[in-house]
Amino acid sequence: MKTNVGNLDRIFRVLFAVIVALLFGLQIISGTLALVLAVAAGVLLLTSLLGVCPLYTLLGIHTCPMRKPNQA
């Protein structure tokens, strides 16, 4: 699969995951809200590590810079 998640997008995804983990660890969030946010944070963290977002693929979104083909 081609990378479709740019660096700035990756940073925001990782920050969201870290913030949710901190909120959960400090017991600021709990219950269903914590579960929903944890799942969302896990998905965002995974997509940031892989550099590919399936939803972006379906919607045709690319937040990474397009690479130019090598010219000989």
C-alpha positions in Angstrom: 0.0 0.0 0.0 1.1 3.5 -0.7 1.7 5.9 2.2 -1.1 8.5 2.4 -0.5 9.9 5.9 1.9 12.9 6.1 4.2 13.8 8.9 2.1 16.5 10.4 -0.9 14.1 10.4 1.2 11.4 12.0 2.2 13.9 14.8 -1.4 14.8 15.6 -2.4 11.1 15.6 0.4 10.2 18.1 -0.4 13.2 20.3 -4.0 12.3 20.5 -3.1 8.7 21.5 -0.7 10.0 24.2 -3.3 12.5 25.5 -5.9 9.7 25.8 -3.5 7.5 27.5 -2.6 10.2 30.0 -6.3 11.0 30.7 -7.0 7.3 31.2 -3.9 6.9 33.4 -4.8 9.8 35.6 -8.4 8.5 35.8 -9.9 11.6 34.3 -11.9 9.5 31.8 -13.4 6.2 32.5 -16.2 3.9 31.4 -17.6 3.9 27.9 -16.0 7.2 27.0 -12.5 5.8 27.9 -13.2 2.6 25.9 -14.3 4.5 22.8 -11.4 7.0 23.0 -8.9 4.1 23.6 -10.1 2.3 20.5 -9.9 5.5 18.5 -6.5 6.3 19.8 -5.3 2.8 19.1 -6.5 2.9 15.5 -4.9 6.4 15.0 -1.6 5.2 16.5 -1.5 2.2 14.3 -2.3 4.2 11.2 0.4 6.7 12.1 3.0 4.0 12.5 2.1 2.3 9.3 1.6 5.6 7.3 -1.5 4.2 5.7 -5.1 5.2 6.6 -7.7 2.9 5.0 -10.4 5.6 5.3 -8.1 8.1 3.5 -7.7 5.5 0.8 -11.5 5.1 0.4 -11.9 8.9 0.3 -8.9 9.6 -1.9 -7.2 11.8 0.6 -3.4 12.1 0.8 -1.8 14.3 3.5 1.8 13.3 2.5 3.7 15.1 -0.1 3.6 13.6 -3.6 6.9 12.2 -4.7 8.2 13.0 -8.2 9.3 10.1 -10.4 13.1 9.9 -10.8 14.2 11.6 -14.0 17.2 10.1 -15.8 
